[in-house]
Amino acid sequence: MERRTVLRAAVLGAGAAAFSGSLWRQAAAYPALPGPSPYGALQTADANGIRLPAGFTSRVIARSTQKVSGTNHTWHQAPDGGACFADGSGWIYVSNAEMGSGQGGAGAVKFNSAAQITGAYAILSGTQRNCAGGATPWNTWLSCEEVDTGFVYETDPWGVNPAAQRPAMGRFNHEAAAADPVRKVVYLTEDKSDGRFYRFVPTTWGNLSSGTLQVLKETGGALSWATVPDPDGSPTATRYQVSGAKVFNGGEGCHYRADICYFTTKGDNRVWAYHAAANTLAVVYDDNVSGAPLTGVDNVTAAAVGDLYVAEDGGNMEICIITPSDVVAPFLRITGQSSSEITGPAFNPAGNRLYFSSQRGTSGSSSGGITYEVTGPFRTSL
């Protein structure tokens, strides 16, 4: 057997018994393998240096250290994780600033129904290395600090209510967050080579000021959740407090959809699927199995039809698509920016515009960040 066939069989054997029905049919195809994109081949680079499928176009929304067009707001440096929020007939795109020395935070750009920019403003400032995060069902943005004993900040995309620190969600090297409204928990990733996968159980759903931080355990192949005794992470880091906590090599982005929390680990270049209802794990993508069309896995989002969009930190500067039929292929590629990374992919509420950033742009420095929008015939059915 070819090496990828052996590895694929090993991945399936680890958790096959836990799946049944349509979920089993999906899991049986993991990990995804290279194939043709549903959008076809990438075309030559456009005026913005982006290679897109036929029928798609790009535009620049904002540039770091420059005023957002039509506003007085200067866009932040090192744009990172992001999300979109409905705003009447328009929407808001929020973006983190992965800057240290108290220069971190988050900003927002507001669009009307015609996708015209109508405003831009800060929603968080004075924090440290705000990397990724996640949206909540009650329309707030969780901005996560990627530093040891970092906090999660709950922010208002409209910039009306002040940001609130949420220490009950744990102090550790936070990366991303994904809310699960069915089980009323928030999943959290940790960007450490021996990081853990957490969930926060609020005392009251919709209020993150208090609750219980739990970590995923694996005992004899069975998964369970255990309470972290000291979410403050001092003197013992949260990842070392629970014996048997499952180790993940460099947790990055995460996204919840339809009972599954998808998350990425950069150390082993994998995309995982935690199926919450079945309490099982599967590997959606593994570069050792799939032939590495996708490297430097980082932020992740999903389209309504179920396609995953995974941004690369390095690699070929691509956003790759992973389809529900388990095909992985490039969706776009940014050219001429090899010293950057792609961050913050997020769809507008209608699902016909994709936002993302090149964190360091053409200059390779934090001040060179560029935030883009891609528009085109995103599929609405499989």
C-alpha positions in Angstrom: 0.0 0.0 0.0 1.1 3.6 -0.6 2.2 5.5 2.5 -0.8 7.8 2.3 -3.2 4.8 2.1 -1.6 3.3 5.2 -1.8 6.6 7.1 -5.3 7.2 6.0 -6.4 3.7 7.2 -4.7 4.4 10.6 -6.5 7.6 11.0 -9.8 5.9 10.3 -9.1 3.0 12.5 -8.6 5.3 15.5 -12.2 6.4 15.6 -14.3 4.5 13.1 -16.5 2.8 15.7 -17.7 6.2 17.0 -19.4 7.2 13.7 -22.6 6.0 12.1 -25.0 7.0 9.3 -24.2 10.1 7.3 -21.6 11.2 9.7 -19.7 7.9 9.2 -19.8 8.5 5.4 -18.2 11.9 5.9 -15.6 10.6 8.4 -14.8 7.6 6.3 -13.4 9.9 3.6 -11.1 11.8 5.9 -8.4 13.0 5.5 -9.1 15.1 2.5 -7.0 14.5 -0.6 -6.0 16.8 -3.5 -8.4 17.2 -6.3 -10.0 19.7 -8.6 -11.5 22.8 -7.0 -15.2 23.3 -7.5 -14.3 26.7 -8.8 -11.7 25.6 -11.3 -8.1 26.5 -11.8 -6.5 29.8 -10.5 -6.2 32.5 -13.2 -3.3 34.8 -13.6 -2.8 37.4 -10.8 -5.1 40.4 -10.9 -4.1 44.1 -10.3 -3.9 43.3 -6.5 -1.5 40.4 -7.1 -4.2 37.8 -6.3 -4.8 34.7 -8.3 -8.5 33.8 -8.3 -10.8 31.4 -10.1 -12.6 32.7 -13.1 -15.5 35.0 -12.3 -14.0 36.3 -9.0 -12.6 39.7 -8.3 -10.7 41.4 -5.4 -10.4 44.8 -3.9 -8.4 46.4 -1.2 -10.4 47.4 1.8 -7.8 48.8 4.1 -4.0 49.2 4.5 -2.1 49.3 7.8 -1.1 52.8 9.0 -3.4 54.4 6.4 -6.9 55.9 6.7 -9.7 53.6 5.7 -11.2 55.1 2.6 -13.9 57.7 3.3 -13.2 57.6 7.1 -10.8 59.2 9.6 -9.8 55.9 11.1 -6.2 54.6 10.6 -6.2 50.9 10.0 -4.2 48.8 12.6 -0.9 47.1 11.9 -0.6 43.3 11.6 -4.2 42.5 10.9 -5.1 39.0 12.0 -8.3 37.0 13.0 -11.6 38.4 11.9 -15.4 37.9 11.5 -18.4 39.5 9.9 -21.6 40.7 11.7 -25.0 41.6 10.2 -25.8 45.3 10.5 -29.3 45.9 9.2 -29.0 45.4 5.4 -25.2 45.8 5.6 -22.5 44.2 7.7 -19.4 44.8 9.8 -16.0 43.2 9.4 -13.8 43.1 12.5 -10.1 42.4 12.6 -7.5 41.9 15.3 -4.1 43.6 15.6 -1.4 41.1 16.4 0.9 43.7 17.9 2.9 43.5 21.2 3.9 46.2 23.8 0.3 47.2 24.4 -0.3 48.1 20.7 -2.7 45.2 20.1 -6.4 45.4 19.8 -9.1 45.2 17.1 -10.7 47.4 14.5 -13.9 47.3 12.4 -15.1 48.4 9.0 -18.8 49.0 8.3 -20.4 48.4 5.0 -23.9 49.2 3.6 -26.0 46.9 1.5 -24.1 47.9 -1.6 -20.8 46.9 0.0 -19.7 50.6 0.2 -17.6 51.5 3.3 -19.6 53.7 5.6 -17.4 53.8 8.7 -14.3 52.4 10.5 -13.2 52.5 14.1 -11.4 50.8 16.9 -13.2 48.3 19.2 -10.3 47.3 21.4 -6.9 48.9 22.2 -4.0 48.6 24.6 -3.8 44.8 24.6 -1.1 42.2 23.6 -0.8 40.2 20.3 -4.5 39.9 19.5 -4.3 37.0 17.2 -7.5 35.1 16.4 -10.8 34.9 18.2 -14.4 34.2 17.4 -17.9 35.5 17.1 -20.6 34.8 19.6 -24.3 34.1 18.8 -25.2 37.3 20.7 -23.1 39.4 18.2 -19.9 40.1 20.1 -16.3 39.5 19.0 -14.0 37.5 21.3 -10.5 38.8 20.7 -7.8 36.5 22.1 -4.3 37.5 23.3 -1.6 35.2 22.0 0.8 35.5 25.0 1.4 33.4 28.1 -1.4 34.2 30.6 -3.2 36.1 27.9 -6.8 37.0 28.2 -9.9 36.8 26.1 -11.6 40.2 25.5 -15.3 40.4 24.6 -15.8 43.4 22.3 -18.7 45.2 20.6 -18.4 45.2 16.7 -20.5 48.4 16.7 -17.9 50.1 19.0 -20.6 51.3 21.4 -20.1 49.2 24.5 -16.6 49.0 26.1 -14.5 45.9 25.7 -14.7 43.5 28.7 -11.9 41.2 29.9 -13.1 37.7 30.5 -10.6 36.0 32.9 -12.9 33.1 33.7 -12.2 31.9 30.2 -8.6 31.2 31.3 -5.2 32.8 31.0 -3.0 31.0 28.5 -1.6 31.5 25.0 -5.0 32.0 23.5 -5.5 31.6 19.7 -9.1 31.2 18.6 -12.6 30.7 19.9 -15.8 29.1 18.5 -19.2 29.2 20.2 -21.4 26.1 20.2 -25.0 27.2 20.9 -26.3 23.7 21.1 -24.1 22.7 24.1 -23.8 26.3 25.2 -20.0 26.3 25.4 -17.1 28.1 23.7 -14.2 26.1 22.4 -10.7 27.6 22.7 -7.4 26.7 21.1 -3.9 27.2 22.5 -0.9 28.2 20.4 1.8 26.1 22.1 3.7 23.1 20.8 2.2 21.2 23.7 -1.1 23.1 23.7 -4.5 21.9 24.7 -8.0 22.1 23.4 -10.4 23.8 25.9 -14.1 24.6 26.3 -15.6 27.3 28.5 -19.0 26.6 30.1 -20.6 29.9 31.1 -22.7 30.0 34.2 -25.4 31.7 32.1 -25.3 31.3 28.3 -24.8 34.7 26.8 -22.8 36.0 29.8 -19.1 35.1 29.8 -18.2 36.8 33.0 -18.3 33.5 35.0 -18.2 29.8 34.3 -16.0 26.8 34.2 -12.9 26.2 32.0 -12.5 22.6 30.9 -9.8 20.8 28.9 -10.1 17.8 26.6 -8.8 14.5 28.0 -8.0 11.2 26.3 -7.9 8.0 28.3 -7.6 4.7 26.6 -8.9 6.3 23.4 -12.0 7.7 25.1 -12.5 11.5 25.2 -13.8 13.4 28.2 -13.8 17.0 29.6 -12.1 17.8 32.9 -12.3 21.0 34.9 -9.1 23.1 35.0 -8.6 23.8 38.7 -6.9 27.2 38.3 -7.9 29.0 35.1 -5.6 31.9 36.1 -2.7 29.7 35.0 -0.3 30.8 37.8 1.9 29.4 39.1 1.0 26.3 37.0 0.0 26.8 33.3 -3.5 25.6 32.5 -2.2 23.0 30.1 -0.3 21.2 32.8 -3.0 21.1 35.5 -5.0 18.1 34.3 -3.4 14.7 34.0 -4.2 13.0 30.7 -5.1 16.2 28.9 -4.8 15.6 25.1 -1.8 17.5 23.5 -2.2 19.4 20.3 0.8 20.7 18.4 0.3 24.5 18.0 -3.5 25.2 18.1 -4.6 27.9 15.6 -8.0 28.8 14.1 -11.3 27.1 15.0 -14.8 27.3 13.6 -18.0 25.7 14.7 -20.6 24.5 12.3 -23.4 21.9 12.6 -22.3 20.0 15.7 -18.6 20.1 14.6 -15.8 22.3 15.8 -13.1 22.4 13.2 -9.6 23.5 14.3 -6.1 23.6 13.0 -2.7 22.7 14.5 0.3 24.2 12.7 3.0 22.0 14.3 1.8 18.9 12.5 -0.1 20.7 9.7 -3.5 19.2 10.5 -7.2 20.2 10.4 -9.2 18.5 13.1 -12.9 17.9 13.5 -14.3 17.6 17.0 -17.8 16.1 16.7 -19.5 17.5 19.8 -22.6 15.3 19.7 -20.6 12.1 19.4 -17.6 13.4 21.5 -15.1 12.1 18.9 -12.1 13.5 17.0 -11.2 13.0 13.3 -8.4 14.4 11.2 -9.9 16.3 8.2 -6.6 17.1 6.7 -3.1 15.9 7.3 -0.2 17.0 5.0 1.6 13.6 5.5 -1.5 11.9 4.0 -2.7 14.5 1.6 0.5 15.4 -0.2 0.8 18.9 1.3 -1.2 21.1 -1.0 -2.0 23.1 2.1 0.8 24.1 4.5 1.1 26.4 7.4 -2.6 25.8 8.4 -3.9 28.8 10.4 -7.2 30.6 10.5 -10.3 28.7 9.3 -13.9 29.6 8.3 -16.7 27.8 6.5 -19.2 28.7 3.8 -22.9 27.9 4.3 -22.7 24.9 2.0 -20.0 23.3 4.2 -16.8 24.2 2.4 -14.0 24.9 4.8 -11.6 27.8 3.9 -8.2 27.4 5.5 -5.6 30.3 5.4 -1.9 29.6 5.1 0.7 31.1 7.4 3.5 30.9 4.8 3.2 28.1 2.3 2.2 29.4 -1.1 0.2 32.3 0.5 -3.0 30.5 -0.3 -6.5 30.1 1.1 -7.4 26.5 0.4 -10.8 25.0 0.2 -11.7 21.6 1.7 -15.1 20.4 0.4 -17.6 18.2 2.1 -16.6 15.5 -0.4 -13.1 15.7 1.1 -11.2 17.4 -1.7 -8.6 20.0 -0.9 -7.6 22.5 -3.5 -6.3 26.2 -3.6 -9.1 28.8 -3.8 -6.8 31.8 -4.1 -3.1 32.7 -4.0 -1.5 36.0 -3.1 1.6 36.6 -5.1 4.7 38.7 -4.3 4.1 38.6 -0.5 6.2 35.6 0.6 7.2 37.2 3.9 3.6 37.5 5.0 0.7 35.2 6.1 -3.0 35.2 5.3 -5.3 35.9 8.2 -8.9 36.6 9.2 -11.0 34.8 6.5 -14.7 35.5 7.0 -17.8 35.7 4.8 -20.3 38.5 4.9 -23.8 37.4 6.0 -25.0 36.7 2.5 -22.0 34.5 1.8 -21.0 36.3 -1.4 -18.0 38.3 -0.2 -14.9 36.9 1.5 -12.7 39.1 3.7 -9.1 38.4 4.8 -5.8 40.1 5.3 -2.2 39.7 4.3 -0.7 40.5 7.7 2.6 42.0 6.5 1.8 42.7 2.8 4.5 43.3 0.2 6.8 45.0 2.7 7.1 42.0 5.1 6.6 44.2 8.1 3.6 44.7 10.4 3.0 48.2 9.0 2.5 46.7 5.6 -0.7 44.8 6.3 -3.5 44.7 3.6 -7.1 43.7 4.1 -9.0 42.4 1.1 -12.4 41.5 -0.2 -13.1 38.9 -2.8 -16.4 38.8 -4.6 -17.8 36.2 -7.0 -20.0 33.2 -7.6 -19.5 31.4 -4.3 -21.6 28.2 -4.5 -24.9 28.0 -2.6 -25.5 24.3 -3.1 -23.4 21.2 -3.6 
